Amino acid sequence: KTLKDLLADELGVETFERETPGTAGVASALLMRSNPNRIAFVYMNLSTGDTHRIRPNAPASTTAGLIVGASEWRSFLYREDFVLPAREWHVISSVAGSAFYLLELLLLGGEEK
């Protein structure tokens, strides 16, 4: 069996993943729109010296949001974090053009791939 098969067996539904590499800047930006079909996501700060902040439902700022330090990551799963993965998320960085990687796990048949 593949990982996709194991997830389908465990969840009872088909899923697909969406990868989004990008850059965060010094102004808050929309990272992900609200999506009731997103059951998990992983956010990775790919920089080696910049701090990122991610925040649900409101713009992130240098003082508001969850800190994702240099070369660190945060993950959210509906079983542990309830509806947080499905919320709208915003991101900001301590410097312009700071690289990140985003991986979402979505229910198949939901929003476009």
C-alpha positions as CSV (number, residue, x, y, z in Angstrom):
1,K,0.0,0.0,0.0
2,T,1.0,3.6,-0.5
3,L,0.7,6.5,1.9
4,K,-2.3,7.7,-0.1
5,D,-4.0,4.3,0.4
6,L,-3.2,4.4,4.2
7,L,-4.7,7.9,4.4
8,A,-7.8,6.8,2.5
9,D,-8.2,3.8,4.8
10,E,-7.8,5.9,8.0
11,L,-9.9,8.8,6.9
12,G,-12.5,7.0,4.8
13,V,-12.1,9.5,2.1
14,E,-9.7,10.3,-0.8
15,T,-7.3,13.2,-0.3
16,F,-4.8,15.2,-2.4
17,E,-1.9,17.4,-1.5
18,R,-1.1,20.9,-2.8
19,E,2.4,22.3,-2.6
20,T,3.0,26.0,-2.6
21,P,6.5,27.4,-2.4
22,G,6.6,31.2,-1.9
23,T,8.1,34.2,-0.2
24,A,6.9,36.1,2.8
25,G,7.5,39.9,3.1
26,V,7.5,42.6,5.7
27,A,3.8,43.3,5.1
28,S,1.1,40.8,6.1
29,A,-0.1,38.7,3.1
30,L,-2.8,36.1,2.7
31,L,-1.2,32.6,2.9
32,M,-4.3,30.5,2.4
33,R,-8.0,31.3,1.9
34,S,-10.5,29.6,4.2
35,N,-11.2,26.1,2.9
36,P,-13.5,23.6,4.7
37,N,-11.8,20.8,2.7
38,R,-8.3,21.4,4.1
39,I,-7.7,18.9,6.9
40,A,-4.1,19.5,7.5
41,F,-1.1,21.7,6.5
42,V,2.6,22.1,7.1
43,Y,4.3,25.5,6.9
44,M,8.1,25.6,6.7
45,N,10.3,28.6,7.0
46,L,13.1,27.9,4.5
47,S,15.3,30.9,5.5
48,T,18.3,30.5,7.7
49,G,18.0,33.8,9.6
50,D,14.5,35.3,9.2
51,T,11.5,34.9,11.6
52,H,8.1,34.3,10.1
53,R,4.7,34.7,11.9
54,I,1.5,33.0,10.7
55,R,-1.9,33.9,12.0
56,P,-5.4,32.6,11.4
57,N,-8.3,34.9,10.5
58,A,-6.5,38.2,10.7
59,P,-3.4,39.9,9.3
60,A,-0.1,38.8,10.9
61,S,2.3,41.3,12.4
62,T,5.6,41.4,14.1
63,T,3.8,41.0,17.4
64,A,0.8,38.9,16.4
65,G,0.9,35.4,15.1
66,L,2.6,32.1,15.8
67,I,6.4,32.3,15.5
68,V,8.1,30.1,12.9
69,G,11.8,30.6,13.4
70,A,14.5,30.1,10.8
71,S,14.6,26.6,9.4
72,E,11.6,25.7,11.6
73,W,8.1,24.4,10.7
74,R,4.6,24.2,12.1
75,S,1.9,21.7,11.3
76,F,-1.8,21.6,11.9
77,L,-4.1,18.6,11.8
78,Y,-7.9,18.6,12.3
79,R,-7.7,15.8,14.9
80,E,-5.5,17.9,17.1
81,D,-6.3,21.5,16.1
82,F,-10.0,21.1,15.3
83,V,-11.0,23.7,12.6
84,L,-7.7,25.7,12.6
85,P,-6.4,24.0,9.4
86,A,-9.5,25.1,7.5
87,R,-9.3,28.8,8.5
88,E,-7.9,31.6,6.5
89,W,-4.1,32.1,7.3
90,H,-1.8,35.2,6.9
91,V,2.0,35.4,7.0
92,I,4.6,38.0,7.6
93,S,8.4,37.9,7.7
94,S,11.1,39.9,9.5
95,V,12.7,40.6,6.1
96,A,11.4,40.9,2.5
97,G,11.6,38.0,0.2
98,S,12.0,35.2,2.8
99,A,11.3,31.8,1.4
100,F,8.7,29.4,2.7
101,Y,7.1,26.0,1.7
102,L,3.5,25.2,2.3
103,L,2.0,21.7,2.0
104,E,-1.8,21.3,2.3
105,L,-3.8,18.1,2.6
106,L,-7.3,18.5,1.2
107,L,-10.3,16.3,0.7
108,L,-10.7,15.2,-2.9
109,G,-13.8,16.6,-4.5
110,G,-13.6,19.8,-2.6
111,E,-11.9,23.0,-3.9
112,E,-10.0,22.9,-7.2
113,K,-6.7,21.1,-7.2
